Every structure is written in structure tokens, then in C-alpha cells.
Amino acid sequence: MSEGVVDKVDAEVDARGLNCPLPILKAKKALSGMASGQLLRVLATDPGSVRDFQAFARQTGNELVEQRQDGDVVAHVMRRR
């Protein structure tokens, strides 16, 4: 996975091969254990995850910093609110 704009994250979740809603649930669990302002990268292959993470960010107040596609993998970077 090539690096995007964000090169330093505090945690990473590998949700490749998982379908909705599992990438979101794994992200939610990881974010709950993180401090405010920390960055989480979630790697997903579910094509619907782009839209799902946008909605998740709106609903939770966590900032969606970056979404970057590399082949069939999308890296979603979120900042904990």
C-alpha cells in the first residue's frame, strides 16, 4: 500500500476481505480505545466502504482525513474526535 498524504498513523486495522458492516465495526472498536486527535488507518476491499466511512464520519463526528485507493484496497484515515 503506497503512502498517502497521511504518513503517520497511531493505529491500523486490516479489514481487507470483510464486507459491510465489518470494516466500520472494526473501526468503531479501534477508535473507542484511542485518544482524541489520534489517527486510525483502516484498509478495506469492500467497494462500498468509501461511502460507508463518509457516512460514519458524519454520524460520529470523527474526521475522515483521507481516503486513498490503491488497486482494490482503500485506505481510510480517521482522526478520533
PyMOL Python script that loads the backbone (N, CA, C, O; Angstrom):
from pymol import cmd

cmd.read_pdbstr("""\
ATOM      1  N   MET A   1       0.850  -1.183   0.000  1.00  0.00           N
ATOM      2  CA  MET A   1       0.000   0.000   0.000  1.00  0.00           C
ATOM      3  C   MET A   1       0.886   1.233   0.000  1.00  0.00           C
ATOM      4  O   MET A   1       1.710   1.404   0.898  1.00  0.00           O
ATOM      5  N   SER A   2       0.730   2.068  -0.968  1.00  0.00           N
ATOM      6  CA  SER A   2       1.538   3.280  -1.023  1.00  0.00           C
ATOM      7  C   SER A   2       1.036   4.280  -0.008  1.00  0.00           C
ATOM      8  O   SER A   2      -0.146   4.298   0.335  1.00  0.00           O
ATOM      9  N   GLU A   3       1.940   5.108   0.468  1.00  0.00           N
ATOM     10  CA  GLU A   3       1.582   6.103   1.472  1.00  0.00           C
ATOM     11  C   GLU A   3       0.826   7.248   0.823  1.00  0.00           C
ATOM     12  O   GLU A   3       1.139   7.655  -0.296  1.00  0.00           O
ATOM     13  N   GLY A   4      -0.148   7.753   1.515  1.00  0.00           N
ATOM     14  CA  GLY A   4      -0.919   8.886   1.021  1.00  0.00           C
ATOM     15  C   GLY A   4      -0.410  10.167   1.653  1.00  0.00           C
ATOM     16  O   GLY A   4       0.768  10.284   1.989  1.00  0.00           O
ATOM     17  N   VAL A   5      -1.296  11.112   1.808  1.00  0.00           N
ATOM     18  CA  VAL A   5      -0.968  12.389   2.433  1.00  0.00           C
ATOM     19  C   VAL A   5      -0.563  12.157   3.885  1.00  0.00           C
ATOM     20  O   VAL A   5       0.367  12.785   4.392  1.00  0.00           O
ATOM     21  N   VAL A   6      -1.274  11.246   4.545  1.00  0.00           N
ATOM     22  CA  VAL A   6      -1.009  10.947   5.951  1.00  0.00           C
ATOM     23  C   VAL A   6       0.031   9.831   6.010  1.00  0.00           C
ATOM     24  O   VAL A   6      -0.222   8.713   5.559  1.00  0.00           O
ATOM     25  N   ASP A   7       1.191  10.135   6.561  1.00  0.00           N
ATOM     26  CA  ASP A   7       2.229   9.098   6.621  1.00  0.00           C
ATOM     27  C   ASP A   7       2.423   8.544   8.022  1.00  0.00           C
ATOM     28  O   ASP A   7       3.112   7.537   8.191  1.00  0.00           O
ATOM     29  N   LYS A   8       1.833   9.176   9.032  1.00  0.00           N
ATOM     30  CA  LYS A   8       1.989   8.706  10.412  1.00  0.00           C
ATOM     31  C   LYS A   8       0.606   8.489  11.017  1.00  0.00           C
ATOM     32  O   LYS A   8      -0.159   9.435  11.207  1.00  0.00           O
ATOM     33  N   VAL A   9       0.300   7.227  11.316  1.00  0.00           N
ATOM     34  CA  VAL A   9      -0.956   6.923  11.992  1.00  0.00           C
ATOM     35  C   VAL A   9      -0.640   6.267  13.325  1.00  0.00           C
ATOM     36  O   VAL A   9       0.438   5.701  13.510  1.00  0.00           O
ATOM     37  N   ASP A  10      -1.579   6.347  14.247  1.00  0.00           N
ATOM     38  CA  ASP A  10      -1.379   5.783  15.580  1.00  0.00           C
ATOM     39  C   ASP A  10      -1.808   4.321  15.666  1.00  0.00           C
ATOM     40  O   ASP A  10      -1.325   3.575  16.517  1.00  0.00           O
ATOM     41  N   ALA A  11      -2.721   3.916  14.777  1.00  0.00           N
ATOM     42  CA  ALA A  11      -3.197   2.531  14.768  1.00  0.00           C
ATOM     43  C   ALA A  11      -3.683   2.185  13.368  1.00  0.00           C
ATOM     44  O   ALA A  11      -4.052   3.060  12.585  1.00  0.00           O
ATOM     45  N   GLU A  12      -3.675   0.884  13.071  1.00  0.00           N
ATOM     46  CA  GLU A  12      -4.145   0.440  11.761  1.00  0.00           C
ATOM     47  C   GLU A  12      -4.994  -0.809  11.938  1.00  0.00           C
ATOM     48  O   GLU A  12      -4.669  -1.694  12.730  1.00  0.00           O
ATOM     49  N   VAL A  13      -6.088  -0.865  11.184  1.00  0.00           N
ATOM     50  CA  VAL A  13      -6.975  -2.024  11.189  1.00  0.00           C
ATOM     51  C   VAL A  13      -6.990  -2.601   9.778  1.00  0.00           C
ATOM     52  O   VAL A  13      -7.215  -1.876   8.809  1.00  0.00           O
ATOM     53  N   ASP A  14      -6.752  -3.900   9.666  1.00  0.00           N
ATOM     54  CA  ASP A  14      -6.794  -4.571   8.367  1.00  0.00           C
ATOM     55  C   ASP A  14      -8.170  -5.221   8.217  1.00  0.00           C
ATOM     56  O   ASP A  14      -8.446  -6.262   8.813  1.00  0.00           O
ATOM     57  N   ALA A  15      -9.021  -4.593   7.416  1.00  0.00           N
ATOM     58  CA  ALA A  15     -10.365  -5.117   7.184  1.00  0.00           C
ATOM     59  C   ALA A  15     -10.500  -5.625   5.751  1.00  0.00           C
ATOM     60  O   ALA A  15     -11.607  -5.732   5.222  1.00  0.00           O
ATOM     61  N   ARG A  16      -9.358  -5.937   5.128  1.00  0.00           N
ATOM     62  CA  ARG A  16      -9.402  -6.451   3.757  1.00  0.00           C
ATOM     63  C   ARG A  16     -10.121  -7.790   3.736  1.00  0.00           C
ATOM     64  O   ARG A  16      -9.894  -8.648   4.588  1.00  0.00           O
ATOM     65  N   GLY A  17     -10.999  -7.955   2.741  1.00  0.00           N
ATOM     66  CA  GLY A  17     -11.752  -9.200   2.616  1.00  0.00           C
ATOM     67  C   GLY A  17     -13.054  -9.208   3.405  1.00  0.00           C
ATOM     68  O   GLY A  17     -13.853 -10.134   3.268  1.00  0.00           O
ATOM     69  N   LEU A  18     -13.276  -8.193   4.224  1.00  0.00           N
ATOM     70  CA  LEU A  18     -14.508  -8.115   5.016  1.00  0.00           C
ATOM     71  C   LEU A  18     -15.512  -7.209   4.321  1.00  0.00           C
ATOM     72  O   LEU A  18     -15.140  -6.216   3.696  1.00  0.00           O
ATOM     73  N   ASN A  19     -16.789  -7.560   4.435  1.00  0.00           N
ATOM     74  CA  ASN A  19     -17.848  -6.757   3.836  1.00  0.00           C
ATOM     75  C   ASN A  19     -18.597  -5.975   4.899  1.00  0.00           C
ATOM     76  O   ASN A  19     -18.523  -6.279   6.090  1.00  0.00           O
ATOM     77  N   CYS A  20     -19.314  -4.968   4.447  1.00  0.00           N
ATOM     78  CA  CYS A  20     -20.131  -4.118   5.312  1.00  0.00           C
ATOM     79  C   CYS A  20     -21.016  -5.000   6.188  1.00  0.00           C
ATOM     80  O   CYS A  20     -21.594  -5.962   5.682  1.00  0.00           O
ATOM     81  N   PRO A  21     -21.139  -4.714   7.451  1.00  0.00           N
ATOM     82  CA  PRO A  21     -20.636  -3.546   8.183  1.00  0.00           C
ATOM     83  C   PRO A  21     -19.342  -3.795   8.942  1.00  0.00           C
ATOM     84  O   PRO A  21     -18.958  -2.973   9.775  1.00  0.00           O
ATOM     85  N   LEU A  22     -18.660  -4.903   8.680  1.00  0.00           N
ATOM     86  CA  LEU A  22     -17.497  -5.265   9.495  1.00  0.00           C
ATOM     87  C   LEU A  22     -16.363  -4.234   9.487  1.00  0.00           C
ATOM     88  O   LEU A  22     -15.806  -3.970  10.553  1.00  0.00           O
ATOM     89  N   PRO A  23     -15.984  -3.628   8.335  1.00  0.00           N
ATOM     90  CA  PRO A  23     -14.922  -2.613   8.404  1.00  0.00           C
ATOM     91  C   PRO A  23     -15.282  -1.445   9.338  1.00  0.00           C
ATOM     92  O   PRO A  23     -14.429  -0.946  10.072  1.00  0.00           O
ATOM     93  N   ILE A  24     -16.542  -1.021   9.303  1.00  0.00           N
ATOM     94  CA  ILE A  24     -16.993   0.072  10.173  1.00  0.00           C
ATOM     95  C   ILE A  24     -16.973  -0.366  11.634  1.00  0.00           C
ATOM     96  O   ILE A  24     -16.532   0.385  12.504  1.00  0.00           O
ATOM     97  N   LEU A  25     -17.445  -1.569  11.902  1.00  0.00           N
ATOM     98  CA  LEU A  25     -17.462  -2.054  13.289  1.00  0.00           C
ATOM     99  C   LEU A  25     -16.047  -2.176  13.852  1.00  0.00           C
ATOM    100  O   LEU A  25     -15.806  -1.847  15.014  1.00  0.00           O
ATOM    101  N   LYS A  26     -15.120  -2.648  13.031  1.00  0.00           N
ATOM    102  CA  LYS A  26     -13.728  -2.750  13.478  1.00  0.00           C
ATOM    103  C   LYS A  26     -13.132  -1.357  13.719  1.00  0.00           C
ATOM    104  O   LYS A  26     -12.370  -1.156  14.665  1.00  0.00           O
ATOM    105  N   ALA A  27     -13.487  -0.402  12.858  1.00  0.00           N
ATOM    106  CA  ALA A  27     -13.014   0.973  13.033  1.00  0.00           C
ATOM    107  C   ALA A  27     -13.581   1.573  14.312  1.00  0.00           C
ATOM    108  O   ALA A  27     -12.864   2.221  15.074  1.00  0.00           O
ATOM    109  N   LYS A  28     -14.863   1.356  14.541  1.00  0.00           N
ATOM    110  CA  LYS A  28     -15.524   1.891  15.731  1.00  0.00           C
ATOM    111  C   LYS A  28     -14.858   1.357  16.998  1.00  0.00           C
ATOM    112  O   LYS A  28     -14.609   2.108  17.941  1.00  0.00           O
ATOM    113  N   LYS A  29     -14.573   0.060  17.012  1.00  0.00           N
ATOM    114  CA  LYS A  29     -13.935  -0.562  18.180  1.00  0.00           C
ATOM    115  C   LYS A  29     -12.528   0.018  18.385  1.00  0.00           C
ATOM    116  O   LYS A  29     -12.145   0.338  19.510  1.00  0.00           O
ATOM    117  N   ALA A  30     -11.773   0.149  17.308  1.00  0.00           N
ATOM    118  CA  ALA A  30     -10.406   0.682  17.411  1.00  0.00           C
ATOM    119  C   ALA A  30     -10.425   2.133  17.892  1.00  0.00           C
ATOM    120  O   ALA A  30      -9.631   2.514  18.752  1.00  0.00           O
ATOM    121  N   LEU A  31     -11.332   2.943  17.335  1.00  0.00           N
ATOM    122  CA  LEU A  31     -11.407   4.356  17.719  1.00  0.00           C
ATOM    123  C   LEU A  31     -11.778   4.519  19.188  1.00  0.00           C
ATOM    124  O   LEU A  31     -11.324   5.458  19.843  1.00  0.00           O
ATOM    125  N   SER A  32     -12.601   3.611  19.710  1.00  0.00           N
ATOM    126  CA  SER A  32     -13.046   3.731  21.100  1.00  0.00           C
ATOM    127  C   SER A  32     -11.880   3.606  22.083  1.00  0.00           C
ATOM    128  O   SER A  32     -11.956   4.098  23.208  1.00  0.00           O
ATOM    129  N   GLY A  33     -10.806   2.948  21.654  1.00  0.00           N
ATOM    130  CA  GLY A  33      -9.641   2.787  22.523  1.00  0.00           C
ATOM    131  C   GLY A  33      -8.549   3.806  22.271  1.00  0.00           C
ATOM    132  O   GLY A  33      -7.449   3.687  22.811  1.00  0.00           O
ATOM    133  N   MET A  34      -8.842   4.804  21.458  1.00  0.00           N
ATOM    134  CA  MET A  34      -7.828   5.793  21.090  1.00  0.00           C
ATOM    135  C   MET A  34      -8.115   7.134  21.753  1.00  0.00           C
ATOM    136  O   MET A  34      -9.252   7.425  22.127  1.00  0.00           O
ATOM    137  N   ALA A  35      -7.067   7.949  21.893  1.00  0.00           N
ATOM    138  CA  ALA A  35      -7.205   9.286  22.463  1.00  0.00           C
ATOM    139  C   ALA A  35      -7.667  10.266  21.385  1.00  0.00           C
ATOM    140  O   ALA A  35      -7.469  10.038  20.192  1.00  0.00           O
ATOM    141  N   SER A  36      -8.277  11.343  21.823  1.00  0.00           N
ATOM    142  CA  SER A  36      -8.734  12.382  20.909  1.00  0.00           C
ATOM    143  C   SER A  36      -7.552  12.908  20.085  1.00  0.00           C
ATOM    144  O   SER A  36      -6.481  13.188  20.624  1.00  0.00           O
ATOM    145  N   GLY A  37      -7.766  13.037  18.770  1.00  0.00           N
ATOM    146  CA  GLY A  37      -6.722  13.550  17.875  1.00  0.00           C
ATOM    147  C   GLY A  37      -5.847  12.486  17.251  1.00  0.00           C
ATOM    148  O   GLY A  37      -5.117  12.770  16.301  1.00  0.00           O
ATOM    149  N   GLN A  38      -5.904  11.257  17.766  1.00  0.00           N
ATOM    150  CA  GLN A  38      -5.078  10.196  17.184  1.00  0.00           C
ATOM    151  C   GLN A  38      -5.663   9.754  15.842  1.00  0.00           C
ATOM    152  O   GLN A  38      -6.858   9.909  15.587  1.00  0.00           O
ATOM    153  N   LEU A  39      -4.799   9.202  14.993  1.00  0.00           N
ATOM    154  CA  LEU A  39      -5.198   8.783  13.643  1.00  0.00           C
ATOM    155  C   LEU A  39      -5.282   7.269  13.535  1.00  0.00           C
ATOM    156  O   LEU A  39      -4.424   6.541  14.035  1.00  0.00           O
ATOM    157  N   LEU A  40      -6.339   6.813  12.866  1.00  0.00           N
ATOM    158  CA  LEU A  40      -6.563   5.404  12.603  1.00  0.00           C
ATOM    159  C   LEU A  40      -6.636   5.196  11.101  1.00  0.00           C
ATOM    160  O   LEU A  40      -7.363   5.910  10.410  1.00  0.00           O
ATOM    161  N   ARG A  41      -5.884   4.217  10.585  1.00  0.00           N
ATOM    162  CA  ARG A  41      -5.983   3.839   9.173  1.00  0.00           C
ATOM    163  C   ARG A  41      -6.697   2.494   9.098  1.00  0.00           C
ATOM    164  O   ARG A  41      -6.337   1.544   9.793  1.00  0.00           O
ATOM    165  N   VAL A  42      -7.711   2.432   8.244  1.00  0.00           N
ATOM    166  CA  VAL A  42      -8.438   1.184   8.025  1.00  0.00           C
ATOM    167  C   VAL A  42      -8.250   0.788   6.564  1.00  0.00           C
ATOM    168  O   VAL A  42      -8.558   1.566   5.660  1.00  0.00           O
ATOM    169  N   LEU A  43      -7.748  -0.416   6.337  1.00  0.00           N
ATOM    170  CA  LEU A  43      -7.570  -0.943   4.985  1.00  0.00           C
ATOM    171  C   LEU A  43      -8.769  -1.829   4.670  1.00  0.00           C
ATOM    172  O   LEU A  43      -9.061  -2.770   5.407  1.00  0.00           O
ATOM    173  N   ALA A  44      -9.465  -1.527   3.572  1.00  0.00           N
ATOM    174  CA  ALA A  44     -10.666  -2.284   3.218  1.00  0.00           C
ATOM    175  C   ALA A  44     -10.710  -2.561   1.721  1.00  0.00           C
ATOM    176  O   ALA A  44     -10.187  -1.789   0.916  1.00  0.00           O
ATOM    177  N   THR A  45     -11.341  -3.673   1.363  1.00  0.00           N
ATOM    178  CA  THR A  45     -11.514  -4.017  -0.050  1.00  0.00           C
ATOM    179  C   THR A  45     -12.978  -3.934  -0.471  1.00  0.00           C
ATOM    180  O   THR A  45     -13.276  -4.071  -1.657  1.00  0.00           O
ATOM    181  N   ASP A  46     -13.887  -3.715   0.455  1.00  0.00           N
ATOM    182  CA  ASP A  46     -15.309  -3.583   0.133  1.00  0.00           C
ATOM    183  C   ASP A  46     -15.513  -2.267  -0.621  1.00  0.00           C
ATOM    184  O   ASP A  46     -15.252  -1.200  -0.066  1.00  0.00           O
ATOM    185  N   PRO A  47     -15.978  -2.323  -1.883  1.00  0.00           N
ATOM    186  CA  PRO A  47     -16.150  -1.089  -2.662  1.00  0.00           C
ATOM    187  C   PRO A  47     -17.100  -0.096  -1.996  1.00  0.00           C
ATOM    188  O   PRO A  47     -16.960   1.112  -2.185  1.00  0.00           O
ATOM    189  N   GLY A  48     -18.055  -0.587  -1.225  1.00  0.00           N
ATOM    190  CA  GLY A  48     -18.994   0.292  -0.537  1.00  0.00           C
ATOM    191  C   GLY A  48     -18.402   1.002   0.667  1.00  0.00           C
ATOM    192  O   GLY A  48     -19.038   1.876   1.255  1.00  0.00           O
ATOM    193  N   SER A  49     -17.174   0.624   1.036  1.00  0.00           N
ATOM    194  CA  SER A  49     -16.580   1.207   2.246  1.00  0.00           C
ATOM    195  C   SER A  49     -16.306   2.700   2.102  1.00  0.00           C
ATOM    196  O   SER A  49     -16.299   3.424   3.098  1.00  0.00           O
ATOM    197  N   VAL A  50     -16.080   3.172   0.874  1.00  0.00           N
ATOM    198  CA  VAL A  50     -15.835   4.611   0.667  1.00  0.00           C
ATOM    199  C   VAL A  50     -17.040   5.402   1.158  1.00  0.00           C
ATOM    200  O   VAL A  50     -16.898   6.337   1.946  1.00  0.00           O
ATOM    201  N   ARG A  51     -18.197   5.034   0.701  1.00  0.00           N
ATOM    202  CA  ARG A  51     -19.438   5.695   1.102  1.00  0.00           C
ATOM    203  C   ARG A  51     -19.740   5.443   2.586  1.00  0.00           C
ATOM    204  O   ARG A  51     -20.185   6.343   3.298  1.00  0.00           O
ATOM    205  N   ASP A  52     -19.494   4.212   3.041  1.00  0.00           N
ATOM    206  CA  ASP A  52     -19.766   3.864   4.436  1.00  0.00           C
ATOM    207  C   ASP A  52     -18.941   4.708   5.408  1.00  0.00           C
ATOM    208  O   ASP A  52     -19.462   5.182   6.417  1.00  0.00           O
ATOM    209  N   PHE A  53     -17.655   4.895   5.104  1.00  0.00           N
ATOM    210  CA  PHE A  53     -16.800   5.670   6.011  1.00  0.00           C
ATOM    211  C   PHE A  53     -17.154   7.155   5.982  1.00  0.00           C
ATOM    212  O   PHE A  53     -17.008   7.845   6.991  1.00  0.00           O
ATOM    213  N   GLN A  54     -17.617   7.649   4.841  1.00  0.00           N
ATOM    214  CA  GLN A  54     -18.063   9.043   4.776  1.00  0.00           C
ATOM    215  C   GLN A  54     -19.274   9.242   5.684  1.00  0.00           C
ATOM    216  O   GLN A  54     -19.340  10.220   6.428  1.00  0.00           O
ATOM    217  N   ALA A  55     -20.226   8.321   5.624  1.00  0.00           N
ATOM    218  CA  ALA A  55     -21.422   8.397   6.466  1.00  0.00           C
ATOM    219  C   ALA A  55     -21.057   8.219   7.943  1.00  0.00           C
ATOM    220  O   ALA A  55     -21.588   8.920   8.804  1.00  0.00           O
ATOM    221  N   PHE A  56     -20.153   7.284   8.232  1.00  0.00           N
ATOM    222  CA  PHE A  56     -19.717   7.029   9.605  1.00  0.00           C
ATOM    223  C   PHE A  56     -19.085   8.282  10.214  1.00  0.00           C
ATOM    224  O   PHE A  56     -19.337   8.605  11.375  1.00  0.00           O
ATOM    225  N   ALA A  57     -18.270   8.981   9.435  1.00  0.00           N
ATOM    226  CA  ALA A  57     -17.632  10.206   9.922  1.00  0.00           C
ATOM    227  C   ALA A  57     -18.687  11.268  10.242  1.00  0.00           C
ATOM    228  O   ALA A  57     -18.616  11.922  11.282  1.00  0.00           O
ATOM    229  N   ARG A  58     -19.656  11.436   9.354  1.00  0.00           N
ATOM    230  CA  ARG A  58     -20.730  12.418   9.595  1.00  0.00           C
ATOM    231  C   ARG A  58     -21.517  12.071  10.856  1.00  0.00           C
ATOM    232  O   ARG A  58     -21.844  12.955  11.649  1.00  0.00           O
ATOM    233  N   GLN A  59     -21.819  10.799  11.042  1.00  0.00           N
ATOM    234  CA  GLN A  59     -22.664  10.366  12.161  1.00  0.00           C
ATOM    235  C   GLN A  59     -21.948  10.417  13.498  1.00  0.00           C
ATOM    236  O   GLN A  59     -22.587  10.639  14.527  1.00  0.00           O
ATOM    237  N   THR A  60     -20.630  10.217  13.509  1.00  0.00           N
ATOM    238  CA  THR A  60     -19.908  10.103  14.779  1.00  0.00           C
ATOM    239  C   THR A  60     -19.121  11.347  15.160  1.00  0.00           C
ATOM    240  O   THR A  60     -18.734  11.504  16.318  1.00  0.00           O
ATOM    241  N   GLY A  61     -18.879  12.234  14.196  1.00  0.00           N
ATOM    242  CA  GLY A  61     -18.076  13.420  14.492  1.00  0.00           C
ATOM    243  C   GLY A  61     -16.584  13.184  14.384  1.00  0.00           C
ATOM    244  O   GLY A  61     -15.795  14.106  14.593  1.00  0.00           O
ATOM    245  N   ASN A  62     -16.181  11.956  14.060  1.00  0.00           N
ATOM    246  CA  ASN A  62     -14.765  11.691  13.806  1.00  0.00           C
ATOM    247  C   ASN A  62     -14.444  12.225  12.410  1.00  0.00           C
ATOM    248  O   ASN A  62     -15.265  12.121  11.498  1.00  0.00           O
ATOM    249  N   GLU A  63     -13.253  12.795  12.245  1.00  0.00           N
ATOM    250  CA  GLU A  63     -12.889  13.407  10.966  1.00  0.00           C
ATOM    251  C   GLU A  63     -12.324  12.366  10.004  1.00  0.00           C
ATOM    252  O   GLU A  63     -11.418  11.610  10.353  1.00  0.00           O
ATOM    253  N   LEU A  64     -12.866  12.338   8.798  1.00  0.00           N
ATOM    254  CA  LEU A  64     -12.318  11.489   7.740  1.00  0.00           C
ATOM    255  C   LEU A  64     -11.234  12.308   7.044  1.00  0.00           C
ATOM    256  O   LEU A  64     -11.531  13.188   6.236  1.00  0.00           O
ATOM    257  N   VAL A  65      -9.988  12.012   7.362  1.00  0.00           N
ATOM    258  CA  VAL A  65      -8.850  12.806   6.902  1.00  0.00           C
ATOM    259  C   VAL A  65      -8.491  12.478   5.462  1.00  0.00           C
ATOM    260  O   VAL A  65      -8.140  13.365   4.684  1.00  0.00           O
ATOM    261  N   GLU A  66      -8.581  11.192   5.110  1.00  0.00           N
ATOM    262  CA  GLU A  66      -8.138  10.768   3.784  1.00  0.00           C
ATOM    263  C   GLU A  66      -8.808   9.462   3.392  1.00  0.00           C
ATOM    264  O   GLU A  66      -9.064   8.600   4.233  1.00  0.00           O
ATOM    265  N   GLN A  67      -9.087   9.331   2.106  1.00  0.00           N
ATOM    266  CA  GLN A  67      -9.488   8.061   1.507  1.00  0.00           C
ATOM    267  C   GLN A  67      -8.645   7.910   0.255  1.00  0.00           C
ATOM    268  O   GLN A  67      -8.705   8.738  -0.654  1.00  0.00           O
ATOM    269  N   ARG A  68      -7.857   6.843   0.216  1.00  0.00           N
ATOM    270  CA  ARG A  68      -6.931   6.667  -0.906  1.00  0.00           C
ATOM    271  C   ARG A  68      -7.041   5.239  -1.431  1.00  0.00           C
ATOM    272  O   ARG A  68      -6.911   4.272  -0.681  1.00  0.00           O
ATOM    273  N   GLN A  69      -7.282   5.131  -2.729  1.00  0.00           N
ATOM    274  CA  GLN A  69      -7.413   3.814  -3.361  1.00  0.00           C
ATOM    275  C   GLN A  69      -6.086   3.398  -3.976  1.00  0.00           C
ATOM    276  O   GLN A  69      -5.417   4.187  -4.644  1.00  0.00           O
ATOM    277  N   ASP A  70      -5.717   2.141  -3.737  1.00  0.00           N
ATOM    278  CA  ASP A  70      -4.515   1.557  -4.331  1.00  0.00           C
ATOM    279  C   ASP A  70      -4.914   0.163  -4.810  1.00  0.00           C
ATOM    280  O   ASP A  70      -4.937  -0.787  -4.027  1.00  0.00           O
ATOM    281  N   GLY A  71      -5.227   0.046  -6.093  1.00  0.00           N
ATOM    282  CA  GLY A  71      -5.732  -1.226  -6.609  1.00  0.00           C
ATOM    283  C   GLY A  71      -7.124  -1.462  -6.048  1.00  0.00           C
ATOM    284  O   GLY A  71      -8.001  -0.606  -6.165  1.00  0.00           O
ATOM    285  N   ASP A  72      -7.326  -2.630  -5.437  1.00  0.00           N
ATOM    286  CA  ASP A  72      -8.650  -2.915  -4.869  1.00  0.00           C
ATOM    287  C   ASP A  72      -8.720  -2.598  -3.378  1.00  0.00           C
ATOM    288  O   ASP A  72      -9.724  -2.892  -2.730  1.00  0.00           O
ATOM    289  N   VAL A  73      -7.664  -2.002  -2.830  1.00  0.00           N
ATOM    290  CA  VAL A  73      -7.640  -1.656  -1.409  1.00  0.00           C
ATOM    291  C   VAL A  73      -7.831  -0.156  -1.231  1.00  0.00           C
ATOM    292  O   VAL A  73      -7.176   0.654  -1.887  1.00  0.00           O
ATOM    293  N   VAL A  74      -8.744   0.198  -0.328  1.00  0.00           N
ATOM    294  CA  VAL A  74      -8.949   1.605   0.018  1.00  0.00           C
ATOM    295  C   VAL A  74      -8.447   1.813   1.434  1.00  0.00           C
ATOM    296  O   VAL A  74      -8.806   1.070   2.347  1.00  0.00           O
ATOM    297  N   ALA A  75      -7.607   2.835   1.610  1.00  0.00           N
ATOM    298  CA  ALA A  75      -7.133   3.209   2.937  1.00  0.00           C
ATOM    299  C   ALA A  75      -7.963   4.391   3.407  1.00  0.00           C
ATOM    300  O   ALA A  75      -7.990   5.442   2.766  1.00  0.00           O
ATOM    301  N   HIS A  76      -8.637   4.208   4.531  1.00  0.00           N
ATOM    302  CA  HIS A  76      -9.449   5.259   5.139  1.00  0.00           C
ATOM    303  C   HIS A  76      -8.686   5.728   6.374  1.00  0.00           C
ATOM    304  O   HIS A  76      -8.339   4.914   7.229  1.00  0.00           O
ATOM    305  N   VAL A  77      -8.422   7.019   6.477  1.00  0.00           N
ATOM    306  CA  VAL A  77      -7.730   7.547   7.651  1.00  0.00           C
ATOM    307  C   VAL A  77      -8.697   8.451   8.401  1.00  0.00           C
ATOM    308  O   VAL A  77      -9.246   9.402   7.846  1.00  0.00           O
ATOM    309  N   MET A  78      -8.892   8.130   9.680  1.00  0.00           N
ATOM    310  CA  MET A  78      -9.822   8.892  10.513  1.00  0.00           C
ATOM    311  C   MET A  78      -9.086   9.472  11.709  1.00  0.00           C
ATOM    312  O   MET A  78      -8.178   8.856  12.266  1.00  0.00           O
ATOM    313  N   ARG A  79      -9.507  10.685  12.092  1.00  0.00           N
ATOM    314  CA  ARG A  79      -8.976  11.316  13.301  1.00  0.00           C
ATOM    315  C   ARG A  79     -10.030  11.199  14.393  1.00  0.00           C
ATOM    316  O   ARG A  79     -11.182  11.593  14.207  1.00  0.00           O
ATOM    317  N   ARG A  80      -9.621  10.651  15.533  1.00  0.00           N
ATOM    318  CA  ARG A  80     -10.543  10.466  16.670  1.00  0.00           C
ATOM    319  C   ARG A  80     -10.995  11.830  17.177  1.00  0.00           C
ATOM    320  O   ARG A  80     -10.177  12.727  17.379  1.00  0.00           O
ATOM    321  N   ARG A  81     -12.285  11.979  17.379  1.00  0.00           N
ATOM    322  CA  ARG A  81     -12.812  13.260  17.885  1.00  0.00           C
ATOM    323  C   ARG A  81     -12.495  13.454  19.340  1.00  0.00           C
ATOM    324  O   ARG A  81     -12.863  14.475  19.922  1.00  0.00           O
TER     325      ARG A  81
END
""", "prot")
cmd.dss("prot")
cmd.show_as("cartoon", "prot")
cmd.util.cbc("prot")
cmd.orient("prot")
